[in-house]
Amino acid sequence: KYPDIKMIYNGFANSHTRQPQRESAIRAWQKPECIVVHEMFWTPTARMADIVLPISTPAECMDMTTSEDGRFLIPMKPAIKPQYESKPTYDAFAFIAGKLG
């Protein structure tokens, strides 16, 4: 038996385009009381959320990545400022944490 899920937090995973049984996924996502999605784009999954946190794209964030072989850590500088109300993931979580005390 599956638990009675009250909330879904979905980050960077457009689940509804990867689900082979889309109708059952939609029914399942209608049961929780609250769905929060953090996403860079207005995806089908974001459209089903109660709260969407607009997260910056990699071009807007200071971040780290690895080389293709995974041997090197490479710093990434933002190419542009975050657009509109988007925030880097860390800043979004820090804002939420501040509101929660």
N, C-alpha and C positions, 0 to 999 in steps of 0.2 A: 504494500500500500504506500502511495506517495504522500509526503507531508502536505499539510494545508499551508501553502506558501502565501504570505501576506505582502511581500515586497520583492521586486526584482530590481537589481542594479546591474545594468549591462553597459560595459565600456568597450568601445572600438570593436564591436562584433555585430555586424548586420545580420542577425540570426534569421530573419524572415526571408532572406534571399538564398540561404544555404540549407533550408529545411526541406527535405523531400516530401514531407506530409504537411504542407503549408496550412491546410484547414485545421488540423489538430493543433498546430502551433498557435494559430490565432485564437482558437477556443481556450487553450491553456493560458495565454496572455491576458484573457479577459477576466480571469479569476482573482488575481492578486488585487489588493486594495490600492497599491501604489507601484508604478513602474518609473524608474529613473534611468535615463540613457545619457551617456556622454558621447558625443559624436561630432565629427567635423562637418558632416553633410546631412541634409534632410533625407534620410534613408527610410525605407519602409518600416524598419524597426523603430526609428525615432518617431515616426508618425503614430505609433501605437503607445507611446509613453505619455505619462501624466506630466513629467518634468523632463526637459531636455537641457542639458548643460552644454553650451556651445564651446567646444574645445578647439584650440588653434591647430592649424596644419603644421607639419614639420617645417615648412618654409617660414613660419612665424615664431618659431621657438628656438631657444638655446637648448641644445640636447647633445647626446652622445650616440654614436653608432659604432659598429665594428666593420672591419674590412671584410671582403667576401670570404676569406679563409678563416676569419674569426681571431686572427692573431693580434690585430691592432685595434686600439680604441681611438676613435676619431671624433674630435669636438666639432659640433655643427653650430654655426652662428645663424641667427635669423636673417633671412633675406629681406623681409618686409615686416612692418609692425603688425600685431594682431588686428584683424579686421573686425569692425563693428563691436560686438560684445564678447567675442571669443576670448578665451583665456588659456594659457598653458595648463596642462593637467594639474601640476603641482599647485598653481595659484587657485584653481577652482576648488581643489580639496582643502587648501588652507582657508579659503573664504568660508566654506561649509563648516569646517572645524571651529572657526572663530564664532560663527553663529550658534553652534551647539555648545560653546563654552569650553 
